[in-house]
Amino acid sequence: MGSFLKKNWFICVLVVALAGVSGYYIYDTSKDKLRGKKSNGEDVVYQINDDDVTASEFYDQMYADSGVSALYHAVLRQVVDQTVDTTDEMKTNAASQAQSIISSYASSYGSSYQTTLDSQLKSMGYSGYDDLEQYFIDYNKELQIAGDYAKNHFDELKIRNISYILVAADANSETPGQPSESQQATMDAVDAAIAAGKDFAVVAADYSADSSTASSGGVLGTIDKNTSNLDEDFLTAALELNEGEISNWVYSSNFGFFKIKCNAATPETLETVVKQQDLDTANGVDYSSPATPSPSASASPEASASAQPSASASAKATVDPDTIDSNPYYDLVSKWDTTLTGQAIWDKAEELGITFANDDDRAALRSYMGLESEASAEPTESPAATEGGAQ
């Protein structure tokens, strides 16, 4: 279950985002080869078995291999630059993020880390290693644009901020979907604690089997209907909850039983809830009890509830809330629903009046960004309407 929701995902995402881009711009390393040689009046970039590859052939192939990627990054940089102003805070955050990536790459690639970063940044249209901080400035602007899009489509996306308690799957359970005795004892204790008015976060810390979220009160984060990397049964149940509601037990064949709480289901509440969650993280808040009982199969719900200690945040609030610059949609657009970024950037590009040399380039870019074909998105006239018009 630990892989269900991992901590420290942000830096991992950025490492993968950089490492996943190959060094397409071969021209940087081959531009000086065969200098002065021409074929049919064109510069020759390289030869293979005495066959000359001219500049036009080279660039045609480069576009076929990576042209859409290069086009996307060019459009992306223009959109974020013209849409979001660069602030001092962005620069500070970018410097910190860049240092984290440098440390990670140095650990992974050793002395070649700078060359690797240089190549990957050039493949995305940057000048190279020295542009790493600019990459992160652009990346955070991209998230801001996507977050604004999510806020403007809040109800349509069914955005929810969710916490949960997991009672893990029991290998000894004989009937799928039916809790074992030990599972039922834990579930009864959870229900009794919640019914007694105990805070959901404290109950999660006391009983949830997911060690990656339990101590933080079971907080999952902000999700929506397009979230694809969650258990399907979990997601369906979570999206059906209204603000403040707690679900019945939800069975997952993959993980066990979930008790889910909807912390926020409106833009206003989401801002407040996420700000508090970010503040708790900054303060190192831990909801775990000093000692959590393990309810046995024979223990009654009432006895289990009364026996458990009262967990409370282990860290004192030391961080000034005014210093927490919280983005309530950051978690959503960077982790749970990455499809929003493509649509948000495209809409902004359209607002800025983007044009293309031809329709094929436009269609290729939309496909690269994960957007529906405009041809298939166009409404078609129904047969009834057609028949009616022919009469």
N, C-alpha and C positions, 0 to 999 in steps of 0.2 A: 504493500500500500504506500510505502514511502515514495515510490516513483509517481504516484497519482498526483501529488502536489509537492514539488521540490522547492526548497529554499534556494536563494542565490541564483535565481533563473535569469536575472537581467544581464549580468555579465556573460553568462553562457550564451544567451541569445545573440549578444553582440559579437562574441567570438565566432559563433557559427555563421553569422551574417557576413563577417569579413572573410573567414576561411573558405566559405562556400563559393566565393567568386574567384575564378581562375584568371591567370594573367593573359588576357586576350591581346593586349597591345604589343604584339611581337615586333612591331616596327621600331620600338624603342631600342631593342637589342640588335636589330638587323639592318638599320638604316644606313650604316656605313659600309656594308658589304657590297661587293661588285660595283663600287663607286665608279661612275663614268660609263659603264656598259649600257648599251641601248639595244632594243629589239623593235623593229618597225617604228622607230622614232620615240619609243617609250623607255623610261628607265627600267632596268632589270633589278628586281629586289633580291632574287636568289635563283639558283639553278639546281635541278635534280636530274641526274643522268643526262647532262648536256641540254636539258629542256629549260629554256628561260621562262621565268615567271615575272611578268611585267607588273608595274605599279597598279595599273587598272585591274588586272587579274587578281593581284594580291588583295586589293581593297574590296573587290567584289566578293571574294571568298571570306574576308574578315567580316564583312557585313552579314553574309549568310550565316557565319558561325556566331557572331556576337553583336551584330548591328542593332538588334532590338534591345539588347541589354544596354548598349551604349546610348541608344536613343532614350531609353527610360531614365537612365541616370542624368542625362542632360536635361530632360524635361523636369525631373524631380528637383534638381538643384535650382532651376529657374523658378519653379512654383514656390518652393519654401522660401527662397530669397525675397521674392516679391510679395509674399503673403504675411510673413511673420518677421517682426523686427528682432535684431540680435540684441540681447540685454547683457549686462555685466554678469548677471547670475548664470545665464546660459554659458558664458565663457568660463566661469568658475567651475560649473558642473562638467563641462566638456573636458577641461583640463584634468579633472579627477577621473573621469571615465577613460580618457586616453591613457592615463598612467596605469589604470587597472588592466587595460588591454596589453600595454607594453610589458607589464609584469607577467601576464599570462603567456604571451607569445615568447618572451625570453625563456620562460620555463619550458615551453613546448619545442621551440626551434633553436634554442641555444644562441650561438653567435650570429646565426643567419636571420634572427627574428626581424631585424630592421629591413633587410632586403626583401623578406617575405611580405611585410606590411607595405613596403614601398611599391612592390609589384601589384598587390591587391588593390591598393588605393588608386593607382594609375588606371587599373582596369575599370574603375568606376568614374573616371573623368577627373580625378584629382591630380595634383602635381606630384604627389608621392608622400613619403613618410612625414614630411613636415606639415602636411595637411590633415593629419589625424584628428587634431582638435576640431578643425572645420568640419570634418565628417560627422563628429558627434553633435556639433551645433546644428547641422542640417538634419541629423537623425531626430533630435529632440523637437525641432520645428515640425518635422513630418508627423511625429506623434501628437503634437498640439493640433495640427490640422485635422488629423484623424479623430482626435478627441472631440473637437468642435462638431465634426460631422455626426459623431455618436450622440452628442447632446441634442442636436437638432432633430434626430430621429429616435429619440428615447423610447417612446411608446411602441413605435413600429418594430424596434429591435427587442422589445421586452427585456430591457436591462434590469438586472437584479444584483444586489450585493448580498452574498451568501456566507453563512457559517454552517458547520455541520459537526455531528458526532458520529463516529464510526464504531460499530461493533463488528469486529473482524470475522471473516468466514471461518467456520469450524469444520476441520477436515473430518470430524467424527459425526457430523450431521448426516442423518440417514435420508432425509427428504429435502430436496432443493426447495428453498423458499420458506421452509419451516425451521425456526430457530431451535438449536439444541438447548438442553437444560441450562448450560452455563451462559449461552447467549441470552436466553430469556431472562435469566436472573439479572444480568447487566442491563438489559433493556428495561426491565421493571424498575430497577434502581434509578435509571436515568429519568424515566417517566415520573417517578415519585418525587425526585428532586425538583424537576421543572414544575410539577403541580404544586409543590410547596413554596414556590416563588423564588427558587434559587436562580441566579443569573445563568443564562445559557452558556456564557463564556466560561464560567467556573465549572459547570457540569461537564463541558467539553474537556476542560483541563483534567478533571477527575477521572473521566471514563473513556474518552475517545482513544481508539487504538491507533490512530494516525499520529505518530510521534512528530511529524513535520508541522502539524498545525495545532496540536492539543494545547501546548503551553501558551499559545497566543489566543486562546479562546475559540479554537476551531475555525478561524477566519479563512475562507477560501479566497474571496475577492469579488471582483465585479465581472459578471458574465452576461451573455445575451443569447438569443436564439440561434446564432450562427456558430456558437462555440462547438468545436469539433473534437477537442482533445479531452473530453470528460466522458465518464460512463453515461450511456444513453438514458438509462432509467433514472439516474441521479439528475441529469439535466432536465428531463421532462418534468419531474416532480418539483424541482427548484423553480422553474419558470411559471408554474401554476400558483405559486404562493403570492399572496399579497403582503404588503409591508407589515412587518411585525409578526407574521404567522409562522407557526412551527408545524412541520409536516408530521404525518403518521410515519411509522417505520417504513422505509423504502428498501426493498430487497434488490441487491445487485449480485448476479451470479459471479461476478469478478471479484468483489470485495467483501460482501457481507450485508449488513443492515445499516442504513443511514437515517439519522434524524437531522432534518435540515431546517434552518431558520433563515427567513428573508429579512435582512437588516435594513434594506432600502429598496424602494421601487418607484421613487420619484426623483427628479433632478435635484430638488432642494435638499431632501433627506440624504441623498447620496453624497453630496458635498460635505455635509456635517459628519456623516458616518466615516467616510474615507479619511477626512482630516483627523478624526480621533484615532483611527487605526494607524495612520502614519505617525501620529504623536506617540502612541503606545510603542510602536516599533523603535522610534528614536529614543524613548526612555528605557527600552529594554524590559518592558512590562512582561511579567510571567504570571499567568493565572494558576499555575500548578499549586496544589496543596502540599504542605510539608510531608504528609503521608497519606496516600490514597488507599482506601481499603479495596480488597478484591472480593466482591460479593460471591458467595458460594451458591450453589444450586438450592441449598436449603434455606438460605436467608430470605426473609420476607422483604418486600419492597419498603415497607415502613421502617424495618430495622436497618436496612442498608442506608436509607436516606438519613435516618437520625444519627447513624454511626459516622458518617463521613465528616471530615473536618471542613471548616469554612475556608476555602481557598481565596486568596486575594493577591493583587498585584505585588510582586516581590520587590519591584524597583520604585523608588520615589520619583515623582515628577520633577525633573530637573531642567528639561528642555522648554524654552519659551515657546508657547504655541504660535506666537506671531512669526517665529522664524521658520515654521513649517510651511513650505510652499507646496501644497498638496494638489495634485491633478486627479480628480475623481475618476477619470476615464483612462488614465495611464495604464493601469493593470489590464483593462479590457483590450485596448487596441494593440498593446505590445506582447500580450501573452495569450489571451483567450480567443479573440476574434481578429486575426490579422487580415481578414478580407476587407475590413473597413478602410484600411490605408489606401488600397488601390482606388476604391470608389471616391474617397475623399480627395485624393490628389488629382484624379481625373476631373472631378467637378470643378476644382479650383483652376485647373488648366483651361477648362472651357470658359470659366468666368474671365480669365485673363486673355481670351481670344486666341487660343492655340490653333494653328493651322498646319497642314501637312502637305508634302509635295504630291502625294497621291493617296488614294483610299486604301491601298494595300498597307502602307506604312501605318496609317491610323488603325486599321484592323489588327495588324500585328502587335502594335503597342497595347491595345486593349486586351488582347489575348494574353500577352506577357504579364499584364497587371491583374490577371484573373477575372476580368470583366466579361459579361455576356456579350455575344456578338450583337452589334446594333441591328443587323438584318433580322435576327431571330427575336429581338426585343420589340420590333415594330409591330403594332397591332394589325391583325389581318381581318379583312371583312368577312363576316359570317356568310355561309351559303344562303341563309334566309334573307339577309340584307341584299345579297347579290340578286337573288330571285326577285325580291321586291323592286329592286331598281330596274330590272329588265322588263317589268310589266308595263 
